[in-house]
């Protein structure tokens, strides 16, 4: 299933929980009420973290709602970050060999990690599909990082690698928008790149979350980034040095991941900073950026200047 948090302008500004089916969406609460059924879940987070029985009930509701024509077109809806309130938005760093080489060439990598590394995106930086992200006036090296992002389905602490996938309930797209000149300065000072990754809107997520049964293998997805209709990169998630099982085992030794937490798997190779014509590729006001999992979903972000 494809689970979304959305706003229907025809129904006001309240966030609603829906299941996307083709070009349509079923509003879960509205459909359940119309069919005089119990509401299986009221949010994407509760749907993905309350067990297989909830997902099965949602699937049954969608079938009944479609039979009764209780759906509306996706066109015209506003998709918000699917889970707006994770306790953590954890990001794996330096998880692609070629991207490591790109960072090292630009003095943004001072060591070669021999284990998974990570940092945190602030929850307040999340933005939704079609949102505008402001490029600060003094930032000239604004870059894109389309990434695979997993959803933790149940409390994870001391997870064994062999059991790790039992803790994952879905996946989505995220774009780790980065201010490279700030990142370079932070690395040079010996600190983690908090500011470079955590400006307003720098974490587009969505537009929806897919349950794990939607694809045969999340380690074989093609992720792309287009800017103004021109493809900037295409990379396979199989290129990650550490898989989600490695990441969850490593960090959950001491860190507790709560249901609904997000884990982004790291940048692919091909980002702007690693290209010989990087200055021409950095994001500018007016740029229309679209990241995608080929054949599955796309997430659009509009870059704007300071107003």
C-alpha positions as a Markdown table, in Angstrom:
| # | Residue | x | y | z |
|---|---|---|---|---|
| 1 | Unk | 0.0 | 0.0 | 0.0 |
| 2 | Unk | 0.9 | 3.6 | -0.4 |
| 3 | Unk | 0.2 | 5.6 | 2.7 |
| 4 | Unk | 0.0 | 9.4 | 2.6 |
| 5 | Unk | -0.7 | 12.5 | 4.8 |
| 6 | Unk | -2.5 | 15.0 | 2.7 |
| 7 | Unk | -4.6 | 18.2 | 2.6 |
| 8 | Unk | -7.7 | 18.4 | 0.4 |
| 9 | Unk | -8.4 | 22.1 | -0.3 |
| 10 | Unk | -12.1 | 21.2 | -0.8 |
| 11 | Unk | -12.3 | 20.0 | 2.8 |
| 12 | Unk | -10.2 | 22.7 | 4.5 |
| 13 | Unk | -6.7 | 22.8 | 5.8 |
| 14 | Unk | -6.7 | 19.8 | 8.1 |
| 15 | Unk | -4.2 | 17.0 | 7.5 |
| 16 | Unk | -5.9 | 13.7 | 6.5 |
| 17 | Unk | -4.7 | 10.1 | 6.2 |
| 18 | Unk | -5.2 | 8.4 | 2.9 |
| 19 | Unk | -4.3 | 5.3 | 0.9 |
| 20 | Unk | -3.1 | 6.1 | -2.7 |
| 21 | Unk | -4.4 | 3.7 | -5.4 |
| 22 | Unk | -3.4 | 4.6 | -8.9 |
| 23 | Unk | -4.5 | 8.1 | -9.7 |
| 24 | Unk | -7.0 | 8.2 | -6.7 |
| 25 | Unk | -6.8 | 8.3 | -3.0 |
| 26 | Unk | -9.1 | 6.9 | -0.3 |
| 27 | Unk | -9.6 | 9.1 | 2.7 |
| 28 | Unk | -9.4 | 6.5 | 5.5 |
| 29 | Unk | -11.5 | 8.2 | 8.2 |
| 30 | Unk | -14.1 | 9.5 | 5.7 |
| 31 | Unk | -14.4 | 6.2 | 3.9 |
| 32 | Unk | -14.7 | 4.2 | 7.2 |
| 33 | Unk | -17.4 | 6.5 | 8.5 |
| 34 | Unk | -19.3 | 6.4 | 5.2 |
| 35 | Unk | -19.2 | 2.6 | 5.2 |
| 36 | Unk | -20.1 | 2.5 | 9.0 |
| 37 | Unk | -16.9 | 0.6 | 9.7 |
| 38 | Unk | -14.3 | 1.0 | 12.5 |
| 39 | Unk | -11.4 | 3.2 | 11.5 |
| 40 | Unk | -8.3 | 1.0 | 11.4 |
| 41 | Unk | -5.8 | 3.8 | 11.8 |
| 42 | Unk | -6.0 | 7.6 | 11.8 |
| 43 | Unk | -2.4 | 8.4 | 10.6 |
| 44 | Unk | 0.4 | 6.9 | 8.5 |
| 45 | Unk | 2.4 | 6.5 | 11.6 |
| 46 | Unk | -0.2 | 4.5 | 13.5 |
| 47 | Unk | -0.9 | 2.4 | 10.4 |
| 48 | Unk | 2.8 | 1.4 | 10.0 |
| 49 | Unk | 3.5 | 0.8 | 13.7 |
| 50 | Unk | 0.4 | -1.1 | 15.0 |
| 51 | Unk | 0.9 | -4.4 | 13.3 |
| 52 | Unk | 0.0 | -6.5 | 10.3 |
| 53 | Unk | -3.6 | -6.7 | 11.3 |
| 54 | Unk | -4.0 | -2.9 | 10.9 |
| 55 | Unk | -2.5 | -3.0 | 7.4 |
| 56 | Unk | -4.8 | -5.9 | 6.5 |
| 57 | Unk | -7.9 | -4.0 | 7.8 |
| 58 | Unk | -6.8 | -0.9 | 5.8 |
| 59 | Unk | -6.5 | -3.0 | 2.6 |
| 60 | Unk | -10.0 | -4.4 | 3.2 |
| 61 | Unk | -11.3 | -0.8 | 3.7 |
| 62 | Unk | -9.7 | 0.3 | 0.4 |
| 63 | Unk | -11.3 | -2.5 | -1.5 |
| 64 | Unk | -14.7 | -1.7 | -0.1 |
| 65 | Unk | -14.3 | 2.1 | -0.6 |
| 66 | Unk | -13.3 | 1.6 | -4.2 |
| 67 | Unk | -16.3 | -0.6 | -4.8 |
| 68 | Unk | -18.5 | 2.1 | -3.3 |
| 69 | Unk | -16.6 | 4.8 | -5.3 |
| 70 | Unk | -15.5 | 6.5 | -2.1 |
| 71 | Unk | -12.3 | 8.0 | -3.4 |
| 72 | Unk | -11.1 | 11.2 | -5.0 |
| 73 | Unk | -8.4 | 12.1 | -7.6 |
| 74 | Unk | -4.9 | 12.7 | -6.4 |
| 75 | Unk | -4.6 | 15.7 | -8.6 |
| 76 | Unk | -5.2 | 18.9 | -6.7 |
| 77 | Unk | -4.2 | 17.5 | -3.3 |
| 78 | Unk | -1.3 | 18.7 | -1.2 |
| 79 | Unk | 1.0 | 15.9 | 0.1 |
| 80 | Unk | 2.6 | 16.6 | 3.4 |
| 81 | Unk | 5.6 | 14.7 | 5.0 |
| 82 | Unk | 3.9 | 11.3 | 5.5 |
| 83 | Unk | 5.1 | 11.0 | 9.1 |
| 84 | Unk | 5.3 | 14.6 | 10.4 |
| 85 | Unk | 6.2 | 13.6 | 14.0 |
| 86 | Unk | 9.0 | 10.9 | 14.1 |
| 87 | Unk | 11.0 | 11.0 | 17.3 |
| 88 | Unk | 14.1 | 10.8 | 15.2 |
| 89 | Unk | 15.2 | 11.5 | 11.6 |
| 90 | Unk | 18.4 | 9.6 | 11.4 |
| 91 | Unk | 20.7 | 9.9 | 8.4 |
| 92 | Unk | 23.5 | 7.6 | 7.4 |
| 93 | Unk | 26.6 | 9.4 | 6.2 |
| 94 | Unk | 29.4 | 8.5 | 3.7 |
| 95 | Unk | 27.6 | 5.3 | 2.6 |
| 96 | Unk | 28.6 | 5.2 | -1.0 |
| 97 | Unk | 32.2 | 4.6 | -2.2 |
| 98 | Unk | 32.0 | 7.0 | -5.2 |
| 99 | Unk | 30.3 | 9.7 | -3.0 |
| 100 | Unk | 33.1 | 9.3 | -0.5 |
| 101 | Unk | 35.6 | 10.1 | -3.3 |
| 102 | Unk | 33.5 | 13.1 | -4.3 |
| 103 | Unk | 33.6 | 14.4 | -0.7 |
| 104 | Unk | 37.3 | 13.7 | -0.3 |
| 105 | Unk | 38.2 | 15.6 | -3.5 |
| 106 | Unk | 36.4 | 18.6 | -2.0 |
| 107 | Unk | 37.9 | 18.4 | 1.5 |
| 108 | Unk | 34.7 | 17.2 | 3.0 |
| 109 | Unk | 36.0 | 13.9 | 4.2 |
| 110 | Unk | 38.9 | 13.8 | 6.6 |
| 111 | Unk | 38.8 | 10.0 | 7.3 |
| 112 | Unk | 37.7 | 6.8 | 5.7 |
| 113 | Unk | 35.0 | 5.3 | 8.0 |
| 114 | Unk | 35.3 | 1.6 | 8.8 |
| 115 | Unk | 31.8 | 1.4 | 10.3 |
| 116 | Unk | 28.5 | 3.1 | 9.7 |
| 117 | Unk | 28.4 | 6.8 | 10.5 |
| 118 | Unk | 25.4 | 9.1 | 11.0 |
| 119 | Unk | 23.9 | 12.4 | 11.8 |
| 120 | Unk | 20.5 | 13.9 | 12.6 |
| 121 | Unk | 18.1 | 15.9 | 10.5 |
| 122 | Unk | 15.9 | 18.1 | 12.7 |
| 123 | Unk | 12.2 | 17.3 | 12.4 |
| 124 | Unk | 11.4 | 20.9 | 11.8 |
| 125 | Unk | 13.4 | 20.9 | 8.5 |
| 126 | Unk | 11.0 | 18.4 | 6.9 |
| 127 | Unk | 9.0 | 19.7 | 3.9 |
| 128 | Unk | 6.4 | 18.0 | 1.6 |
| 129 | Unk | 5.8 | 17.4 | -2.0 |
| 130 | Unk | 5.8 | 20.6 | -4.1 |
| 131 | Unk | 7.0 | 22.8 | -1.2 |
| 132 | Unk | 9.3 | 25.7 | -1.7 |
| 133 | Unk | 12.7 | 25.7 | -0.1 |
| 134 | Unk | 14.5 | 29.0 | 0.3 |
| 135 | Unk | 18.1 | 29.3 | -0.7 |
| 136 | Unk | 19.8 | 31.8 | 1.7 |
| 137 | Unk | 21.4 | 34.7 | -0.2 |
| 138 | Unk | 24.9 | 33.9 | 0.9 |
| 139 | Unk | 24.7 | 30.2 | 0.1 |
| 140 | Unk | 26.2 | 29.5 | -3.4 |
| 141 | Unk | 26.8 | 25.7 | -3.2 |
| 142 | Unk | 23.3 | 24.4 | -2.6 |
| 143 | Unk | 23.2 | 20.7 | -3.5 |
| 144 | Unk | 20.8 | 17.7 | -3.8 |
| 145 | Unk | 21.0 | 14.2 | -2.2 |
| 146 | Unk | 18.1 | 11.9 | -3.2 |
| 147 | Unk | 18.0 | 9.0 | -0.7 |
| 148 | Unk | 16.2 | 5.9 | 0.3 |
| 149 | Unk | 14.5 | 6.4 | 3.7 |
| 150 | Unk | 13.1 | 3.6 | 5.8 |
| 151 | Unk | 10.4 | 3.7 | 8.5 |
| 152 | Unk | 11.0 | 1.9 | 11.8 |
| 153 | Unk | 7.8 | -0.1 | 12.6 |
| 154 | Unk | 8.5 | -1.1 | 16.2 |
| 155 | Unk | 10.8 | -0.2 | 19.0 |
| 156 | Unk | 14.3 | -1.2 | 18.0 |
| 157 | Unk | 17.1 | -1.6 | 20.6 |
| 158 | Unk | 19.8 | -4.2 | 20.5 |
| 159 | Unk | 18.7 | -5.5 | 17.1 |
| 160 | Unk | 20.5 | -8.4 | 15.5 |
| 161 | Unk | 21.3 | -8.1 | 11.8 |
| 162 | Unk | 19.4 | -11.2 | 11.0 |
| 163 | Unk | 16.3 | -9.8 | 12.5 |
| 164 | Unk | 16.6 | -6.2 | 11.3 |
| 165 | Unk | 14.1 | -6.3 | 8.5 |
| 166 | Unk | 11.4 | -7.3 | 11.0 |
| 167 | Unk | 11.7 | -3.8 | 12.4 |
| 168 | Unk | 11.2 | -2.0 | 9.1 |
| 169 | Unk | 7.6 | -1.3 | 8.0 |
| 170 | Unk | 8.0 | 0.9 | 4.9 |
| 171 | Unk | 10.1 | 3.2 | 2.8 |
| 172 | Unk | 10.0 | 6.5 | 1.1 |
| 173 | Unk | 12.1 | 9.2 | -0.6 |
| 174 | Unk | 14.0 | 12.0 | 1.1 |
| 175 | Unk | 16.3 | 14.7 | -0.3 |
| 176 | Unk | 19.1 | 15.6 | 2.0 |
| 177 | Unk | 19.5 | 19.2 | 0.7 |
| 178 | Unk | 22.9 | 20.5 | 1.7 |
| 179 | Unk | 24.8 | 23.8 | 1.8 |
| 180 | Unk | 28.2 | 22.6 | 0.7 |
| 181 | Unk | 30.3 | 25.6 | 1.7 |
| 182 | Unk | 28.9 | 25.4 | 5.3 |
| 183 | Unk | 29.5 | 21.6 | 5.3 |
| 184 | Unk | 33.1 | 22.1 | 4.2 |
| 185 | Unk | 33.7 | 24.7 | 7.0 |
| 186 | Unk | 32.1 | 22.4 | 9.6 |
| 187 | Unk | 34.3 | 19.5 | 8.5 |
| 188 | Unk | 37.4 | 21.7 | 8.6 |
| 189 | Unk | 36.5 | 22.8 | 12.2 |
| 190 | Unk | 36.2 | 19.1 | 13.3 |
| 191 | Unk | 32.4 | 19.3 | 13.9 |
| 192 | Unk | 29.6 | 17.4 | 12.4 |
| 193 | Unk | 27.7 | 19.2 | 9.5 |
| 194 | Unk | 24.6 | 20.2 | 11.5 |
| 195 | Unk | 24.0 | 23.7 | 10.0 |
| 196 | Unk | 24.7 | 22.6 | 6.5 |
| 197 | Unk | 22.0 | 20.0 | 6.6 |
| 198 | Unk | 19.4 | 21.7 | 8.8 |
| 199 | Unk | 18.2 | 24.9 | 7.3 |
| 200 | Unk | 14.4 | 25.4 | 6.9 |
| 201 | Unk | 12.9 | 22.9 | 4.4 |
| 202 | Unk | 16.2 | 21.0 | 3.8 |
| 203 | Unk | 14.5 | 17.6 | 4.3 |
| 204 | Unk | 11.8 | 17.0 | 1.7 |
| 205 | Unk | 10.1 | 13.7 | 2.4 |
| 206 | Unk | 7.4 | 11.7 | 0.6 |
| 207 | Unk | 5.1 | 12.1 | -1.2 |
| 208 | Unk | 3.9 | 8.8 | 0.5 |
| 209 | Unk | 5.3 | 5.7 | 2.2 |
| 210 | Unk | 5.2 | 2.3 | 0.5 |
| 211 | Unk | 4.8 | -0.8 | 2.6 |
| 212 | Unk | 7.6 | -3.3 | 2.2 |
| 213 | Unk | 5.5 | -5.6 | 0.0 |
| 214 | Unk | 5.4 | -3.1 | -2.8 |
| 215 | Unk | 8.8 | -4.0 | -4.2 |
| 216 | Unk | 10.8 | -7.2 | -4.3 |
| 217 | Unk | 14.0 | -5.7 | -3.1 |
| 218 | Unk | 14.7 | -2.2 | -1.7 |
| 219 | Unk | 18.4 | -2.8 | -2.4 |
| 220 | Unk | 17.7 | -2.7 | -6.1 |
| 221 | Unk | 15.9 | 0.6 | -6.7 |
| 222 | Unk | 17.0 | 3.3 | -9.2 |
| 223 | Unk | 17.0 | 6.7 | -7.6 |
| 224 | Unk | 17.2 | 9.8 | -9.8 |
| 225 | Unk | 17.4 | 13.6 | -9.6 |
| 226 | Unk | 16.1 | 15.9 | -12.3 |
| 227 | Unk | 16.5 | 19.7 | -12.2 |
| 228 | Unk | 14.4 | 21.7 | -14.7 |
| 229 | Unk | 13.6 | 18.6 | -16.6 |
| 230 | Unk | 17.3 | 17.5 | -17.0 |
| 231 | Unk | 18.5 | 14.4 | -15.3 |
| 232 | Unk | 21.4 | 15.2 | -12.9 |
| 233 | Unk | 22.0 | 11.7 | -11.5 |
| 234 | Unk | 20.9 | 8.1 | -11.5 |
| 235 | Unk | 22.1 | 5.7 | -8.9 |
| 236 | Unk | 21.1 | 2.3 | -7.6 |
| 237 | Unk | 20.4 | 1.7 | -3.9 |
| 238 | Unk | 22.5 | -1.5 | -4.2 |
| 239 | Unk | 25.5 | 0.8 | -4.1 |
| 240 | Unk | 25.1 | 1.5 | -0.4 |
| 241 | Unk | 28.1 | 0.2 | 1.5 |
| 242 | Unk | 26.0 | -0.6 | 4.5 |
| 243 | Unk | 22.5 | -1.9 | 4.2 |
| 244 | Unk | 19.6 | -1.1 | 6.6 |
| 245 | Unk | 20.3 | -4.4 | 8.5 |
| 246 | Unk | 23.9 | -3.2 | 9.1 |
| 247 | Unk | 22.8 | 0.3 | 10.1 |
| 248 | Unk | 20.1 | -0.9 | 12.5 |
| 249 | Unk | 22.3 | -3.5 | 14.2 |
| 250 | Unk | 25.2 | -1.0 | 14.6 |
| 251 | Unk | 23.3 | 2.0 | 16.0 |
| 252 | Unk | 20.6 | 0.2 | 18.0 |
| 253 | Unk | 23.3 | -1.2 | 20.2 |
| 254 | Unk | 23.0 | 2.0 | 22.2 |
| 255 | Unk | 20.4 | 4.2 | 20.4 |
| 256 | Unk | 16.7 | 3.3 | 20.8 |
| 257 | Unk | 14.7 | 3.8 | 17.6 |
| 258 | Unk | 11.0 | 4.4 | 18.3 |
| 259 | Unk | 8.1 | 3.3 | 16.0 |
| 260 | Unk | 7.7 | 5.8 | 13.2 |
| 261 | Unk | 11.4 | 7.0 | 13.2 |
| 262 | Unk | 13.0 | 7.6 | 9.8 |
| 263 | Unk | 16.4 | 6.3 | 8.7 |
| 264 | Unk | 17.8 | 7.8 | 5.5 |
| 265 | Unk | 20.5 | 5.7 | 3.9 |
| 266 | Unk | 22.9 | 8.3 | 2.5 |
| 267 | Unk | 23.7 | 10.2 | -0.6 |
| 268 | Unk | 24.4 | 8.5 | -4.0 |
| 269 | Unk | 27.2 | 9.4 | -6.3 |
| 270 | Unk | 26.6 | 12.1 | -8.9 |
| 271 | Unk | 25.7 | 15.0 | -6.7 |
| 272 | Unk | 26.7 | 18.5 | -7.9 |
| 273 | Unk | 29.7 | 18.9 | -5.6 |
| 274 | Unk | 31.4 | 15.9 | -7.2 |
| 275 | Unk | 31.1 | 17.1 | -10.8 |
| 276 | Unk | 33.7 | 19.1 | -12.8 |
| 277 | Unk | 31.1 | 21.7 | -13.7 |
| 278 | Unk | 29.7 | 21.9 | -10.1 |
| 279 | Unk | 29.3 | 25.7 | -10.2 |
| 280 | Unk | 26.7 | 25.3 | -13.0 |
| 281 | Unk | 24.8 | 22.6 | -11.2 |
| 282 | Unk | 24.3 | 24.0 | -7.7 |
| 283 | Unk | 20.6 | 24.9 | -7.1 |
| 284 | Unk | 19.4 | 28.4 | -7.8 |
| 285 | Unk | 16.1 | 30.2 | -7.1 |
| 286 | Unk | 13.6 | 29.1 | -9.8 |
| 287 | Unk | 15.0 | 25.6 | -10.1 |
| 288 | Unk | 12.4 | 22.8 | -10.1 |
| 289 | Unk | 13.9 | 19.7 | -8.6 |
| 290 | Unk | 12.3 | 16.2 | -8.8 |
| 291 | Unk | 13.8 | 13.1 | -7.1 |
| 292 | Unk | 12.3 | 9.7 | -7.9 |
| 293 | Unk | 12.4 | 6.0 | -7.5 |
| 294 | Unk | 11.9 | 5.0 | -11.1 |
| 295 | Unk | 8.5 | 3.5 | -11.7 |
| 296 | Unk | 7.4 | 4.1 | -8.1 |
| 297 | Unk | 7.1 | 7.7 | -7.0 |
| 298 | Unk | 8.5 | 11.2 | -7.3 |
| 299 | Unk | 9.0 | 14.1 | -4.9 |
| 300 | Unk | 9.2 | 17.7 | -6.2 |
| 301 | Unk | 10.8 | 20.7 | -4.6 |
| 302 | Unk | 10.9 | 24.3 | -5.8 |
| 303 | Unk | 14.0 | 26.4 | -4.9 |
| 304 | Unk | 13.2 | 30.1 | -4.2 |
| 305 | Unk | 15.1 | 33.1 | -3.1 |
| 306 | Unk | 14.8 | 35.0 | 0.1 |
| 307 | Unk | 11.6 | 37.0 | 0.0 |
